[in-house]
């Protein structure tokens, strides 16, 4: 049954870094949800309660994001995975399934290779498979331009809300979706807004992404990996298209190099599929748990 009292927000300190997490309750196998770049744990607000019907679910604000600490360094994968390791230990979690969206999927992948005995499975939701430095002719500077965040300087909360309401999510805008997006920002005293992930830290993560090569990580991942790429008739999304990255080709390579994997294409889905189609995301994961895919 879904816990109608809703999630519990709390904090834990890992090596001096304060990490915020959202505890969705539930019993059974533990699941840790990881958000993508410039997002927060709130992106799981629609899928997490569905997962918690049969799983014990926690969603984490990663370093620099949401309401977690925002140091000026430590955005390489090794350090971010260290944060995750510390969080898992502090919470007393044993052998969780890591569910990552976008950049969070890459964090989960790197974590599973670095700590193979501490995780029982991965679910990579439209992430974890793209090698941006392997794109022909692409440079780090161009990647930074394409993946850079918008400049919200001087944007008011009312203007931000209007931008959010006009953004295509592939689903009807609801108060819940609006709240998920607005959680990525904080209101300033002058009425303007500021992204919770600073531009400098955003760019530091892109630099770490540039050195991240999934093909070199796959062979070291011992646990089962559920690949969940989103696919839409309009294409692979603006970033993948701008960087000339072929998602289908990347998935084929992952299938060839991962020791244990299964792919479920999320059809007619956009990149932010946990918001657009939470029932689909949660359903695919729950069915694989129930079938014994993760052991």
C-alpha positions, 0 to 999 in steps of 0.5 A: 500500500502507498503511504498516504502520509507522504514522504519524509525529508531529512538530512545526513552528513557524509564526510562533512557534506550535508546531503538532503534525501526524501524517504518514501517509506515502503518495505522490501528491497531497498532502492536509491533514486538518483536525479540528473544534472541540474535536477533534484530528488523531486523529479521522482515525486510521481514515480517514487510513491508507486515504487514504494508500494513494494520497495523501500525507496529513498531519493537523494539530492546529490552534491551541489543540487537541491538542498544538499551542500554546494561545495566548489569542488568534488564534482568528478565521478569518484567523489560523487560516488564517494558521497553515495557510498557514504550515504548508503552506509550512513542509512544502513542500506544493504545491496540496494538497486540504484535507479538513476536518471540522465547524469544520475544513471552515469553516477550509478554506473560508475558506482557499481563498477567501483563498489561491485559488492555493495549493489544488487542492480542498476536501472538506468533511465535514459542515461548512463550510455552516452560517451560525449567525448566520443562524438566525431568532431566534438570538443569540450568547449562545444559540449559546454556550450550545448549542455550549459544551463540557461541564464536566469539572471534577473528572472522573477518567480512569476516569469519562471512559473510562466516558462515552466508552464509553457515547457513541453513535458509530454503530459498535461501540466499539473501543480505537482509537475510545476512544483518538481521543476520549481524545486530546482530554484530558490527565491532571492530577496529581490524577487529574482530566482537562482538555480540551486546548482550554480553555473560553475558547478554545472560546468564542473560536472560537464567537465567530468562527463567529458572524461566519463567513458561508459564503454570502459566502465561496462565490463566492470559492472557485475550486477544486472543492469536494466537499460531504460532509454526513452524514445520519441518520434521527434528524435533523441532530444535536443542535447543528444541531437546537438552533440550528434549522439546516436542513442540506439547505437549507444544502447547496442554497445552497452548491451554488448559490453555489460555482463548482464543486461536487459533493455526496455525502450520507453516508447513515445517518451521524452527525456524527463520520462519520470515526470512525463510517464511515472507509471511506465517507469515505476512499472518497468522497474517493479516488474523486473524486481518481481521477475527476479531480474535483480537476483 
